[in-house]
């Protein structure tokens, strides 16, 4: 049985944004980091999220080709209507 203080991978994924934004209480942050110290897949996931944020921060509207922008807008509109 998993001790109640251990964080599952699913819980880790749900907390990753709060962790990166510094929004976790000290105890939750410690649990999060303890999980990372023993879980390579979650460590990789956190690195991927960090890289995605870094790369997305470099995007500008002008850097997105108009056909890609139009396709994204169509996708989001159809998703909203679903």
N, C-alpha and C positions, 0 to 999 in steps of 0.2 A: 504494500500500500504506500502511496506517495504521501509524505508528510504535508500537512496543510500549509506550511510556509513555502513549499516548492512551487514554482511557477511552471505551468504547462506551456508547450509551444504555442498553442492556440491563445492562451492568455497573453503571452509575450507579443504575438502579432497584434493583438488588440491594444496593447499599451505602447507600441513603438512610437507613435506620433507624440504622445505625452512625454515619453522619455526624451526624444530628440528636442522637444520644446522646453525641457526642464520643468515639466508640470507634475512630475511624480513626487509624492512625499518621500522622505528619506528611507522609510522601511520598504516601500514599494520599489524604489530605485535599487536598493540593496538586493531585493529578491530578483529583480530584472537582471542585474549585473551578475548575480550568482548563477542564474540560469545560463547566461551567455558564456560563463567560464567553463561550462560542461557541455554545451550544445553547439557543435560546429554548424549545423544547418541554420540555426537562429542567428549565429554570428555572421554567417554569409548573408542571410536575409537583411540584417541590419545594415551591413555594408552596401548592399544593393539599394536599399531605401536612401541611404545617405548619398550615394552616387546619383540616383535619380533626381533628388532634390538639387544637388550641385549642378547637374546638367540642365535641368528645367529652369533654373535661375538664370541661365545664360541665354535663354530663348527670348527673342523679341518678336513682335507681330511681323515686322519686316523680314525676319529670317525664315519665316514659314512660307513656302511657295503657295501662291494663291489657290492652286488646285487642291493642295493638301488642306488648306484652311477651309475651303468650300466643302470638302468631303467630311471634315470634322464637324462642321456646323450642321450638315445634313444628318450625320450620325447622332449628334446630341439632340437635335430636334425630334428625330424619330424615337429616341430613347425616352424623351420627356413625354411624348404622346402615348407611349406604351403603358 
